[in-house]
Amino acid sequence: MTTQTSHDNGSAQHAESTDSPTSPAGSPSAAGRTILVTSATGKTGRRVARGLAERGARVRSGSRTGTTRFDWTDPAGWGPALDGADSAYVSYYPDLAAPGATDAMRAFGELATAHGIRRITLLSGRGEPEAVLAEEALRNAAPETELTVVRASFFAQNFDEGFLAEGVASGTIAFPAGTTAEPFVDADDLADVIVETLTADGHAGLIHEVTGPEALTFAEAAAEISRAAGRTVTYAPMTAPEYAALLAGFGLPEPESDWLAELFATLLDGHNTPVTDGVKRVLGRDPLPFSVYARETFETTE
């Protein structure tokens, strides 16, 4: 579930990085590589850009307002952003399961092939049949490119950087997840996996499913945040229609609010509850537990 409205929407901006080709001890170096990071101001994009720069890559941070202009609604800018790059991190807005994503992936893949892109890592979502179609469209459009797909669970950071942050701040998280447990993944772990696939060999053609180490219900997640913050944060379950009406009340167009509500309700029906070992298989370490994320993010020092 990579919906930018929920997963990967951010406000920080990054200029292109031209850091010297140094890398942390023991990590693969990306020295000499120019890597395009799409949606580089989002939750994963800015973390991936930072991680790539630390490994010596020349990072081309694509965004609607940055030095490298990149907007998924403006295909005319994709070619110039790809020109001179040899790899790319692809995070599609608003979601890889959204209408139009398959066509966009096909067009992007064709351009990537024309520009000689050798390696792509695509952010996708777990349990999204429509996203799989978009994955296949990119794979078929760029058959000579080393493509790695990273399918992520729900981001822990949605509670502080994403659309749930307002609910956390107000003390009530209203969301259509019922009692379903979700293995929330830490965005830093996800970004580390993506950086690894772009800088190390052996990931071409693979699909990595990444989750946190345990599944929690939204009520349990709210309880963890409450313990860390020293104040009460509760979870208020809603139906999909109720959530769509809530989004529409905030000004989101009705077709988009209906689609998002239905997407969340469908994905949080229990089929994505199982935990995977994707983070450990790629990075050789365990993923961050949600309780640790909550303490690091919400714990007060008063």
Residue pairs with C-beta under 8 A, 6 or more apart in sequence:
1 7
1 95
1 97
1 125
1 126
1 127
1 128
1 152
1 153
1 154
1 263
1 264
1 267
1 272
2 8
2 91
2 92
2 95
2 96
2 123
2 124
2 125
2 131
2 152
3 94
3 95
3 97
3 98
3 125
3 260
3 263
4 39
4 42
4 91
4 93
4 94
4 95
5 94
5 95
5 163
5 260
6 154
6 155
6 158
6 162
6 163
6 260
6 264
7 42
7 43
7 44
7 95
7 125
7 152
7 154
7 155
7 158
7 162
8 39
8 42
8 43
8 44
8 45
8 91
8 93
8 123
8 155
9 42
9 43
9 162
9 163
10 41
10 42
10 43
10 45
10 46
10 161
11 41
12 41
12 46
13 41
13 63
13 65
13 66
14 40
14 41
14 46
14 49
14 50
14 59
14 61
14 63
14 66
15 61
15 66
15 67
16 58
16 59
16 60
16 61
16 66
16 67
16 68
17 49
17 52
17 53
17 57
17 58
17 59
17 61
18 58
19 53
19 54
19 56
19 58
19 59
20 56
21 29
21 30
21 31
21 32
21 56
22 29
22 31
22 56
23 29
23 30
23 31
23 54
23 55
23 56
24 54
24 55
27 55
27 199
28 55
28 196
28 199
28 200
29 55
29 56
29 199
30 52
30 55
30 56
30 57
30 198
30 199
31 55
31 56
31 57
32 56
32 58
33 57
33 58
33 86
33 87
33 199
34 57
34 58
34 60
34 84
34 85
34 86
34 87
35 52
35 57
35 58
35 59
35 60
35 85
35 86
35 87
35 88
35 89
35 198
36 60
36 62
36 68
36 70
36 81
36 82
36 85
36 87
36 88
36 89
37 45
37 48
37 49
37 52
37 59
37 60
37 61
37 62
37 88
37 89
38 45
38 62
38 70
38 72
38 81
38 88
38 89
38 90
38 91
38 92
39 45
39 62
39 63
39 70
39 72
39 91
39 92
39 93
40 46
40 48
40 49
40 61
40 62
40 63
40 66
40 68
40 70
41 61
41 63
41 65
41 66
42 91
42 93
43 155
43 157
43 161
43 162
43 187
44 91
44 123
44 187
44 190
44 191
44 194
45 61
45 63
45 89
45 91
47 187
47 188
47 190
47 191
48 89
48 191
48 194
48 195
48 198
49 59
49 61
50 191
51 191
51 192
51 194
51 195
52 59
52 89
52 195
52 198
52 199
53 59
55 195
55 199
57 198
57 199
60 68
60 81
60 85
61 67
61 68
62 68
62 69
62 70
62 81
63 69
63 70
64 70
64 71
68 81
69 77
69 80
69 81
70 77
70 78
70 81
71 77
72 92
72 93
72 104
75 104
75 107
78 107
78 108
78 111
79 111
79 114
79 115
82 88
82 111
82 112
82 115
82 117
83 115
85 115
85 117
86 116
86 117
86 118
86 119
87 117
87 118
87 119
87 120
87 121
87 198
88 112
88 117
88 119
88 120
88 121
89 120
89 121
89 123
89 194
89 198
90 105
90 108
90 120
90 121
90 122
90 123
90 138
91 123
92 98
92 101
92 104
92 105
92 123
92 134
94 256
95 101
95 125
95 128
95 131
95 263
96 105
96 122
96 123
96 124
96 125
96 128
96 130
96 131
96 134
96 135
97 125
97 128
97 129
97 130
97 131
97 134
97 263
98 130
98 259
99 259
101 130
101 131
101 134
102 130
102 133
102 134
102 137
103 137
104 134
105 122
105 134
105 135
105 137
105 138
105 141
106 137
106 138
106 140
106 141
107 141
108 138
108 141
109 137
109 138
109 139
109 140
109 141
109 142
109 145
110 141
110 142
112 120
112 141
112 142
112 145
113 141
113 142
113 143
113 144
113 145
117 142
117 145
118 145
118 146
119 145
119 146
119 147
119 148
119 198
119 204
120 138
120 142
120 145
120 146
120 147
120 148
121 147
121 148
121 149
121 150
121 194
121 197
121 198
121 203
122 135
122 138
122 147
122 148
122 149
122 150
123 150
123 152
123 194
124 131
124 132
124 134
124 135
124 149
124 150
124 151
124 152
125 131
125 151
125 152
125 267
126 151
126 152
126 153
126 209
126 211
126 267
126 272
127 267
127 271
127 272
128 267
131 151
135 149
138 147
139 147
146 203
146 204
146 205
147 204
147 205
148 197
148 203
148 204
148 205
148 206
148 207
148 208
149 206
149 207
149 208
150 190
150 193
150 194
150 197
150 207
150 208
150 210
150 278
151 207
151 208
151 209
151 210
152 185
152 190
152 209
152 210
152 211
153 182
153 183
153 184
153 185
153 210
153 211
153 212
153 272
154 182
154 183
154 184
154 185
154 268
154 272
155 162
155 184
155 185
155 186
155 187
155 190
156 184
156 185
156 186
156 187
156 212
156 288
156 290
156 293
157 186
157 187
157 293
158 164
158 165
159 165
159 168
159 173
159 221
159 225
159 294
159 297
160 168
160 297
160 298
161 187
164 173
164 175
167 173
167 174
167 175
167 233
168 225
168 233
168 298
171 231
171 232
171 233
171 234
172 233
172 234
172 235
172 236
173 218
173 222
173 233
173 234
173 235
173 236
174 236
174 238
174 243
174 246
175 218
175 235
175 236
175 237
175 238
175 243
175 264
176 237
176 238
176 239
176 240
176 242
176 243
176 261
176 264
176 265
176 268
177 217
177 218
177 235
177 237
177 264
177 268
178 237
178 268
179 217
179 219
179 237
180 217
180 218
180 268
180 269
180 270
180 273
181 215
181 216
181 217
181 220
181 270
181 273
182 215
182 216
182 217
182 218
182 221
182 268
182 272
182 273
183 211
183 212
183 213
183 214
183 215
183 216
183 272
183 273
183 274
183 275
183 276
184 211
184 212
184 216
184 221
184 290
184 293
185 210
185 211
185 212
185 279
185 287
186 212
186 287
186 288
186 293
188 288
189 210
189 212
189 279
189 283
189 287
189 288
190 210
192 279
192 283
193 208
193 210
193 278
193 279
193 282
193 283
196 203
196 282
196 283
197 203
197 206
197 208
197 282
203 282
208 278
208 281
208 282
209 276
209 278
210 276
210 278
210 279
210 282
210 287
211 275
211 276
211 278
211 279
211 287
212 275
212 287
212 288
212 289
212 290
213 275
213 286
213 287
213 288
213 289
214 275
214 289
214 290
215 273
215 274
215 275
216 224
216 290
217 235
218 235
218 237
219 234
219 235
221 235
221 290
221 294
222 233
222 234
222 235
223 233
224 290
224 291
224 294
225 233
225 294
225 298
226 232
226 233
226 234
227 294
228 291
228 294
228 295
228 297
228 298
228 299
229 298
229 299
229 300
230 299
230 300
230 302
238 246
239 265
240 261
240 262
240 264
240 265
241 261
243 260
243 261
243 264
243 265
244 254
244 257
244 258
244 260
244 261
244 262
245 257
247 256
247 257
247 260
247 261
248 254
248 257
252 260
279 285
279 286
279 287
280 286
280 287
